[in-house]
């Protein structure tokens, strides 16, 4: 089973990369961009087909490695 994990900075955490992208877009003439938040997408191919087991395993992965739980949140998509 494939899982897609989207990791983003939590609300209120400064995002200097997102701000750099916003400024670059403005410099390229995209004046309507009010904000940009940058994150990462991680695809994990799991050996299990059990949805509950996959969700539990991915949550443990996020809490231990894939996300910095102090400043980042994550969302998991399973088929």
HUZIVEN-V924102 format. One record per residue. N is the residue number from 1. RES is the residue in three letters. SS is DSSP state (h for helix, s for strand, l for the rest). PSI is psi in radians with two decimals (999 if undefined). OMEGA is omega as a letter, one per 30 degrees, with the letter a starting at -180 (* if undefined). Layout:
N;RES;SS;PSI;OMEGA, N;RES;SS;PSI;OMEGA
//
This chain:
1;UNK;l;2.33;l, 2;UNK;s;2.44;l, 3;UNK;s;2.51;l, 4;UNK;s;2.14;a, 5;UNK;s;2.18;l, 6;UNK;s;2.13;a, 7;UNK;s;2.21;a, 8;UNK;s;2.70;l, 9;UNK;s;2.51;l, 10;UNK;l;2.71;l, 11;UNK;l;2.41;l, 12;UNK;l;-0.25;l, 13;UNK;l;2.24;l, 14;UNK;l;2.46;a, 15;UNK;l;1.48;a, 16;UNK;h;-0.58;l, 17;UNK;h;-0.75;l, 18;UNK;h;-0.72;l, 19;UNK;h;-0.68;l, 20;UNK;h;-0.71;l, 21;UNK;h;-0.76;l, 22;UNK;h;-0.79;l, 23;UNK;h;-0.69;l, 24;UNK;h;-0.74;l, 25;UNK;h;-0.74;l, 26;UNK;h;-0.74;l, 27;UNK;h;-0.42;l, 28;UNK;l;0.06;l, 29;UNK;l;0.09;l, 30;UNK;l;1.39;a, 31;UNK;l;-0.26;a, 32;UNK;l;0.08;a, 33;UNK;l;2.00;a, 34;UNK;l;-0.40;a, 35;UNK;l;2.69;l, 36;UNK;l;2.32;l, 37;UNK;l;2.26;a, 38;UNK;l;2.43;l, 39;UNK;s;-2.76;l, 40;UNK;s;2.64;l, 41;UNK;s;2.28;a, 42;UNK;s;2.20;l, 43;UNK;s;2.29;a, 44;UNK;s;2.24;l, 45;UNK;s;1.95;a, 46;UNK;l;2.60;a, 47;UNK;l;-0.37;a, 48;UNK;l;2.68;l, 49;UNK;l;0.03;l, 50;UNK;l;1.97;a, 51;UNK;h;-0.78;a, 52;UNK;h;-0.73;l, 53;UNK;h;-0.68;l, 54;UNK;h;-0.78;l, 55;UNK;h;-0.74;l, 56;UNK;h;-0.75;a, 57;UNK;h;-0.78;l, 58;UNK;h;-0.70;l, 59;UNK;h;-0.74;l, 60;UNK;h;-0.68;l, 61;UNK;h;-0.75;l, 62;UNK;h;-0.75;a, 63;UNK;h;-0.46;a, 64;UNK;h;-0.43;a, 65;UNK;h;-0.83;a, 66;UNK;h;-0.45;a, 67;UNK;l;2.54;l, 68;UNK;l;1.74;a, 69;UNK;l;-0.25;l, 70;UNK;l;-0.70;a, 71;UNK;l;-0.13;a, 72;UNK;s;2.64;l, 73;UNK;s;2.86;a, 74;UNK;s;2.76;l, 75;UNK;s;2.38;a, 76;UNK;s;2.34;l, 77;UNK;s;2.17;l, 78;UNK;s;2.58;a, 79;UNK;l;999;*
//
